[in-house]
Structure formats: C-alpha cells, structure tokens
Amino acid sequence: MIDGAYETVVSRASGMDRALDAGQGIVRLAPAWVPRAFCTPGRRIRLHPDDYFPLGQTRGGIDERWLASAIRADNGPLTGANEGLSLVVDPEGGLLPFDEFVDHHKGEVIGDRLWNEHGKWPMYSKFFDNQQALPFHVHHRDQHAALVDKPGKPEAYYYPPQMNNHLGDQPISFLGLQPEVTREEVKEKLLGFRKGGDNRITDLAHGYRTQLGTGWDVPGGVLHAPASVCTYEPQAACDVLCMCESWSNNREVPEELLWKDVPADRHGDFDFIVELLDWEKNIDPFFVTNRFMRPFPTVQSRSDGESRYWEKWIVFRSTYFSAKELTVKPGENITITDTDAYGLIVVQGHGILGNHEIAAATLIRYGQLSQDEFFVSEGAARAGVTITNQSETSDLVILKHFGPDNAELASHA
C-alpha cells in the first residue's frame, strides 16, 4: 500500500477507454477511505475491524468512505497523494484516477451539460461514520471559499437504515441557531477557543433526534454538528470547513481548525468567522420546514406501480446535487432510466447491474476491492440500466448520487 489503500494507480488512456467500453458505459470504482484525526470511527462502513487505524495514530481513524469523488481530501501535510479520490477499476488490471478518467472522456461520461458548465464532476458523496458527534462547524459559501481558492460546500444528509445497526453515542444533530440568537452571542462562544475547554456553542443551536430513512439539506453557511449516525452525504466537490466548537469527541478541537480555510490576513478575526454564517438560514424559524427531507417516490416508480421495485428521491432540496434510493424486490429484473450521469453504492443484497456483478459489502480489508460501487455515464443512464436482484429473499438496495440541476428532479418542481 502507498499513499492510501492501493499500489497500482496508473494513468493510461487505453485503460480509461477499455474500462468504459467493457462496462458498456458503467465503470466499477475502488473504495476510497478517508481518515479524520478529530473523529472516532463508528465501525459501520464495513471495513475490517483491524483496519480502522491503518495509517498510524497521527492520522486518526477511518470514519469516511468517499463515493464518486473526483477530488482529494485535505487532511494536512501527511495527506496521501490519492486520499479521498475514487479510482476506476481497469478490467485488465490497475486503477485509474477518477478525475483523470472524467477529464479524458469529458461529456461522454458526465454529459455535455455538466462538462460545459463545470469542466469536471462537481460533486461527490460519502459515508460519514463517527461514534460520537462531529464538532459544530460550517462549510463556506462560494464567496468566502473563493478567498482560499476553493468552491463553496453545500451538503445534505440521508440516514440509511442498512448502514446503522447502532446509532452511536449521540444520535442528535445540532443544526442552525435558535431564532433569537445574536451575532454577538456567537462571537462570544467562538472566543471561548482562547480560554480552552468547551465553548458550549451548541447551547445556541437546536438539537434534532435522528429519524432513519430521512435527511437534511445543509447549505453552505449553515452551522451543523452531525449526529453519531452513519450518514450518506451528497455534497459539492470540496473539502473546505471551519470548526466552531472547541470540545468534541471527549477532546479539545485544535484552534487551527477554526482558521483552516480562512485567509492568512484574517486569522484571529472572529468577526470574519461570524461573516461565514448565512445568518437568515441559521436563524430561520421554519428551519425544519425548509431543510428537513422526507423521501418521496419518483415519477417512474409511481407509474410502474411499485410492485417489483420502488425508487425514492432522498436528497432533493439543493440545486448542487440530488440522490435517490432504489429498492428491487427479490428475483426481479427491471430497467431504470435516468436523465443524468450518477455514482452509486449498493447497501443491501446482490445481483447484476448492466454487465457487472454487484454485491453490498460485508467486510472489506483496507486495500481490497469490492463490488458495491459504480459510476454510470450519462449515455448509459439515458439508455436505461438493467438491474437484476439475484436473491430469493433479500431486497437489493442502491443509493444513487447525481450532479447539479438534475433535469428529472427539476421536472417535479
């Protein structure tokens, strides 16, 4: 293993063409594991129990798996060269960087609309799997992220029952701020970093108990401390953040994480941290109405009667990304069409996807391949993907993550 899980990462056009052609527009992805020094793994992302700390104490444990990622993690100077980046499996051996794969195929893979507008695959999803709550933090909006040469980072949460055999130590998410909170109160809590210990900033927030099978929309600029639940998180392709809570995971949060993505000339400026917040969204008295997501069926699912399969929109409030959950009943063979390219992860069951064998992971060794993650090109999505559930007893469940301005979702509006 080098700089992460895999040794055979190569760049070759022949492999990129071969992978796309052999899969008839669908390619298999290797697992992309990401450690976080400030987190404690919840051990629900199906990694082998011995492999949650493969990189040593200073790197922390693996509590994230990135999905359909064309970006690398920003974990400081020890970050591996391909950490967080998805890798395409070449059917003749070797792994191909997903960002280079997209650059090579351009609109043939992600569609001309996304390529012409973004010049890249502009989102990814992840499983976030922490035993305890993540510190209360915020991701920048575009205008603030641009100051450190990054894009903004809206994200969303969905709590898949298949990934949650337990809910961790704190299954409550703190989201936004109480409507009567003032900017001065927030600044006072932030100044608590200088005192040490717990600045108790979540005293200013609302806490929400986790409801499996539902989720939240979390735009850039909205404070949040996700619950200790294994969470499926579609988001914009960036790793920008600002940690605002000084104590979490039974340990101090280093103040350097408060200033991680703040311009050097604004370090120490607590008013600037307050400026990062989208104030109206944080204190919105209708936060639940505007941000909570309860899944609803797709048009095709309803029209097909939902007797052999059903499909739901699970992430649908953001224009930056969206996501569906597809469930195929035992023994059924179906064909599903989509308007846009997408990444997918199998969370239950086994079967056939196009000409690929697929199977939800049970136990993956660090550095081992799996058959649970794929990327479907726009052409294959529009032509229709045939899926067979080969089990006689178990549902086949697939989560699908899409890029910005999904045409099908827009038609629901």
Stockholm file with secondary structure:
# STOCKHOLM 1.0

chainA/1-413         MIDGAYETVVSRASGMDRALDAGQGIVRLAPAWVPRAFCTPGRRIRLHPDDYFPLGQTRGGIDERWLASAIRADNGPLTGANEGLSLVVDPEGGLLPFDEFVDHHKGEVIGDRLWNEHGKWPMYSKFFDNQQALPFHVHHRDQHAALVDKPGKPEAYYYPPQMNNHLGDQPISFLGLQPEVTREEVKEKLLGFRKGGDNRITDLAHGYRTQLGTGWDVPGGVLHAPASVCTYEPQAACDVLCMCESWSNNREVPEELLWKDVPADRHGDFDFIVELLDWEKNIDPFFVTNRFMRPFPTVQSRSDGESRYWEKWIVFRSTYFSAKELTVKPGENITITDTDAYGLIVVQGHGILGNHEIAAATLIRYGQLSQDEFFVSEGAARAGVTITNQSETSDLVILKHFGPDNAELASHA
#=GR chainA/1-413 SS CCSSSCSCBCCCHHHHHHHHHHTTTEEEEECEEEEETTCCBCSCSCBCGGGSSTTCGGGCEEEEEEESCCSCCCCCTTCCTTTTCCEEECTTSCEEEHHHHHHHHTHHHHCHHHHHHHSSCCEEEEEECBSSCCCCEECCCHHHHGGGTCCCCCEEEECCGGGCSSCCSCCEEEESCCTTCCHHHHHHHHGGGGTCSCCCGGGGSEEEECCTTCEEEECTTCCEECCSSCEECCEESCCCCEECCSEETTEECCGGGTSTTSCGGGTTCHHHHHHTSCHHHHTCTTHHHHHEECCEECHHHHHTTTSSEEEEEEECSCSSCEEEEEEECTTCEEEECCSSCEEEEEEECEEEETTEEEECCSCBCTTCCCSSEEEECHHHHHHCEEEEECCSSSCEEEEEEECSSCHHHHTTC
#=GC SS_cons         CCSSSCSCBCCCHHHHHHHHHHTTTEEEEECEEEEETTCCBCSCSCBCGGGSSTTCGGGCEEEEEEESCCSCCCCCTTCCTTTTCCEEECTTSCEEEHHHHHHHHTHHHHCHHHHHHHSSCCEEEEEECBSSCCCCEECCCHHHHGGGTCCCCCEEEECCGGGCSSCCSCCEEEESCCTTCCHHHHHHHHGGGGTCSCCCGGGGSEEEECCTTCEEEECTTCCEECCSSCEECCEESCCCCEECCSEETTEECCGGGTSTTSCGGGTTCHHHHHHTSCHHHHTCTTHHHHHEECCEECHHHHHTTTSSEEEEEEECSCSSCEEEEEEECTTCEEEECCSSCEEEEEEECEEEETTEEEECCSCBCTTCCCSSEEEECHHHHHHCEEEEECCSSSCEEEEEEECSSCHHHHTTC
//
